[in-house]
Amino acid sequence: RIVMMEQWKIRSWLEGQAILKAQLEYLQDKKASPDVIEELQKTAATQGFGAAIANAITLGQELAVQQQAEKLPPSGTKVLAVPIKQDNPPNWLDNFLANRYTPVVSGAICVLATDAAFVLLATSVTPLAPATLTLVGISWGVGRIAALTSVISTGYQYNHGLHETTKFDTQIALITYGLGSVPTIEMAAMNHVGFLYTAYTTFWRNK
């Protein structure tokens, strides 16, 4: 139990560090000043990742609103709507990959299925029995397919300019879910990092 508690602490620290780093990258993309970034780093060191992340989320939302307002035309300007002709409507696969919730839902399935594989091995009376190994293999396979789906969907949304998805988002997905495919408890924790980051971009940053 002590070992598991230490692993949980390390995992939580890694997740907090990864999320804060991603948020600082996002703030830099939004032209936040170096002083603001430094202040958030000091907050993380003195008050913990939780406080720094909360402050970064609030600041990111304020900068996003400010930049969106700057893009609006001056008051009184007439904007003409031009109809867009769509010769090839998107198919079901395009719609699936373009859906803003596909990466985060796939990430959640990845985390649940991968964790289930480890739980089956740890709790089974006969972990090396064919039936147990089959269930573990199926659960692990579902997790990897879900992770791949999340990565592909994130890349699709970035390439098509959807939901403010950035190149850094695609890199985070590729790195975290890639490392999460290594069949160890420590590396599987990276699946959690990828999912939490995707949840942040879906429900907070880009809402």
NORGI-V104404 format. One record per backbone hydrogen bond with DSSP energy under -0.5 kcal/mol. CO is the residue of the C=O (numbers start at 1). NH is the residue of the N-H. E is the energy in kcal/mol with one decimal. If there is no record, write none. Layout:
co=CO nh=NH e=E
co=CO nh=NH e=E
This chain:
co=1 nh=5 e=-2.6
co=2 nh=6 e=-2.3
co=3 nh=7 e=-2.4
co=4 nh=8 e=-2.3
co=5 nh=9 e=-2.2
co=6 nh=10 e=-2.5
co=7 nh=11 e=-2.6
co=8 nh=12 e=-2.7
co=9 nh=13 e=-2.4
co=10 nh=14 e=-2.6
co=11 nh=15 e=-2.6
co=12 nh=16 e=-2.6
co=13 nh=17 e=-2.6
co=14 nh=18 e=-2.5
co=15 nh=19 e=-2.5
co=16 nh=20 e=-2.4
co=17 nh=21 e=-2.3
co=18 nh=22 e=-2.1
co=19 nh=23 e=-2.3
co=20 nh=24 e=-2.4
co=21 nh=25 e=-2.2
co=22 nh=26 e=-2.1
co=23 nh=27 e=-2.5
co=24 nh=28 e=-2.2
co=25 nh=29 e=-2.0
co=26 nh=30 e=-1.5
co=27 nh=32 e=-2.6
co=28 nh=31 e=-1.6
co=33 nh=37 e=-1.8
co=34 nh=38 e=-2.6
co=35 nh=39 e=-2.2
co=36 nh=40 e=-2.1
co=37 nh=41 e=-2.0
co=38 nh=42 e=-2.1
co=39 nh=43 e=-2.2
co=40 nh=44 e=-2.1
co=41 nh=45 e=-1.7
co=42 nh=46 e=-2.2
co=43 nh=47 e=-3.3
co=43 nh=48 e=-0.8
co=44 nh=48 e=-0.7
co=48 nh=52 e=-1.6
co=49 nh=53 e=-3.1
co=50 nh=54 e=-2.2
co=51 nh=55 e=-2.2
co=52 nh=56 e=-2.3
co=53 nh=57 e=-2.5
co=54 nh=58 e=-2.0
co=55 nh=59 e=-2.4
co=56 nh=60 e=-2.7
co=57 nh=61 e=-2.2
co=58 nh=62 e=-2.0
co=59 nh=63 e=-2.5
co=60 nh=64 e=-2.3
co=61 nh=65 e=-2.3
co=62 nh=66 e=-2.3
co=63 nh=67 e=-2.6
co=64 nh=68 e=-2.1
co=65 nh=69 e=-2.2
co=66 nh=70 e=-1.6
co=67 nh=71 e=-0.9
co=68 nh=71 e=-0.5
co=68 nh=72 e=-0.6
co=69 nh=72 e=-0.8
co=74 nh=77 e=-2.0
co=78 nh=80 e=-0.6
co=80 nh=82 e=-0.5
co=81 nh=83 e=-0.6
co=83 nh=85 e=-0.6
co=84 nh=86 e=-0.5
co=85 nh=87 e=-0.7
co=87 nh=89 e=-0.6
co=91 nh=95 e=-2.3
co=92 nh=96 e=-2.2
co=93 nh=97 e=-2.7
co=94 nh=98 e=-2.3
co=95 nh=99 e=-1.0
co=99 nh=102 e=-1.5
co=101 nh=105 e=-2.5
co=102 nh=106 e=-2.4
co=103 nh=107 e=-2.1
co=104 nh=108 e=-2.1
co=105 nh=109 e=-2.2
co=106 nh=110 e=-2.3
co=107 nh=111 e=-2.3
co=108 nh=112 e=-2.5
co=109 nh=113 e=-2.7
co=110 nh=114 e=-2.5
co=111 nh=115 e=-2.5
co=112 nh=116 e=-2.0
co=113 nh=117 e=-1.6
co=114 nh=118 e=-1.5
co=115 nh=119 e=-2.4
co=116 nh=120 e=-2.5
co=117 nh=121 e=-1.7
co=118 nh=122 e=-2.3
co=119 nh=123 e=-2.3
co=120 nh=124 e=-1.6
co=124 nh=127 e=-0.6
co=126 nh=129 e=-1.8
co=129 nh=133 e=-2.7
co=130 nh=134 e=-2.3
co=131 nh=135 e=-2.1
co=132 nh=136 e=-2.6
co=133 nh=137 e=-2.5
co=134 nh=138 e=-2.4
co=135 nh=139 e=-2.7
co=136 nh=140 e=-2.8
co=137 nh=141 e=-2.5
co=138 nh=142 e=-2.5
co=139 nh=143 e=-2.0
co=140 nh=144 e=-2.1
co=141 nh=145 e=-2.3
co=142 nh=146 e=-2.4
co=143 nh=147 e=-2.1
co=144 nh=148 e=-2.5
co=145 nh=149 e=-2.3
co=146 nh=150 e=-2.2
co=147 nh=151 e=-2.3
co=148 nh=152 e=-2.7
co=149 nh=153 e=-2.6
co=150 nh=154 e=-2.2
co=151 nh=155 e=-2.3
co=152 nh=156 e=-2.4
co=153 nh=157 e=-2.5
co=154 nh=158 e=-2.0
co=155 nh=159 e=-2.5
co=156 nh=160 e=-1.6
co=157 nh=162 e=-3.2
co=158 nh=161 e=-1.2
co=162 nh=165 e=-2.1
co=166 nh=170 e=-1.4
co=167 nh=171 e=-1.9
co=168 nh=172 e=-2.6
co=169 nh=173 e=-2.3
co=170 nh=174 e=-2.4
co=171 nh=175 e=-2.6
co=172 nh=176 e=-2.8
co=173 nh=177 e=-2.0
co=174 nh=178 e=-1.2
co=175 nh=179 e=-2.7
co=176 nh=180 e=-2.1
co=178 nh=181 e=-1.1
co=179 nh=182 e=-1.7
co=182 nh=184 e=-2.5
co=184 nh=188 e=-2.5
co=185 nh=189 e=-1.0
co=186 nh=189 e=-0.5
co=187 nh=190 e=-1.8
co=188 nh=191 e=-1.5
co=188 nh=192 e=-0.6
co=189 nh=192 e=-0.6
co=189 nh=193 e=-1.5
co=190 nh=194 e=-2.5
co=191 nh=195 e=-2.3
co=192 nh=196 e=-2.9
co=193 nh=197 e=-2.4
co=194 nh=198 e=-2.1
co=195 nh=199 e=-2.6
co=196 nh=200 e=-2.1
co=197 nh=201 e=-2.4
co=198 nh=202 e=-2.1
co=199 nh=203 e=-2.7
co=200 nh=204 e=-1.9
co=200 nh=205 e=-2.5
co=201 nh=206 e=-1.7
co=204 nh=207 e=-0.6
